[in-house]
Amino acid sequence: MQRLKLGDIILLIFILIAAGIFFVLKIENKNNLTKQDKKIVIKYLDNELITEFSKNKKEIKVKGKRGYSIIEIGSNWVRMKESACPSKFCVKRGKIFKSGESIICLPNQVLITIKEEKNIKKRVDSICH
Amino acid sequence: MSLIAEVKKSNQTEKRIYYIFLLAFGIILNVLESFIPKPFPWFRIGLSKIALLLVVYSFNWKKILLFPFLRVTISFIITGLILTPIYLWSLIGSLISAIVMKIFITFFRNFFSMYGISIAGAMVNNFTQWFFIINIFNFHYGFILPYLLIQALVGGLITAYFALAIDKGYKRNIRKKLTKENKELK
């Protein structure tokens, strides 16, 4: 086995220190998607309403074709709490988190989607190796 | 005589034979390594770097730059991952690590042994791939960097150990064999 030279040992120590520093710092992506970049778009009848996520739960009451439907908004999720439609599919859909997901209520004509702002690059959903 | 000194001394035809031998060696190592199960996709030793190390030590710039292209393309055709993003960043990491290792050898030869050069190459390879993944593909893998650096350290030491062992243990003389075969043919 060849002996380690001075440069090797310096390089070893340098890498260990760099790894330690990066371990403490925890680098995040610059164009990381934060909660403020996502917006909720609610369409009912012919109107459109754009809101943001809120840390405290808030409720929005919207009038559709058949009656009122109540939308609940959390820190990173949206759900339909109550609806005036007969089948209640929109309530059974549950919470939605990711951008591009949507809750649609056809009888009451209410549509909720989560959208990202356009200047942010599109993110890949998932990869497999 | 060691393998590197042997390659440097040999003529054009023999150099080609050694180059193709190292290329095949690298491809086989890469394919065999892909059989080993790994907990994370990036968590591997990088055994094919043994061949790259030997090539960087014994050939000129042109052949060194050609080596990653051939090695990565052929081994990815065999494993069936060609034209995926993995292929792209593997190629770029391999190329840049080859360039950095050659620069280290030409300028700091007395300062670093093979271990240091191997570790530097592995580190540059990992860092390039990490940078590429974060800034171009926009994945959320920023936190992975310290683990990648430690993996480069361990992998670099292992590959350098094996490369030195192969370099030392090489005893067959291709020139003698070639002349012998030529005589037999005549």
Interface residues (C-beta under 8 A of the other chain):
Chain A: M1 Q2 R3 L4 K5 L6 G7 D8 L11 L12 I15 L16 A18 A19 G20 F22 F23 K26 I27 E28 N29 N31 N32 K121 R123 V124 I127 H129
Chain B: P41 P85 I86 F108 N110 F111 F112 S113 M114 Y115 G116 I119 A120 M123 I134 F137 N138 F139 H140 G142 F143 L145 P146 Y147 L149 I150 A152 L153 Y161 L164
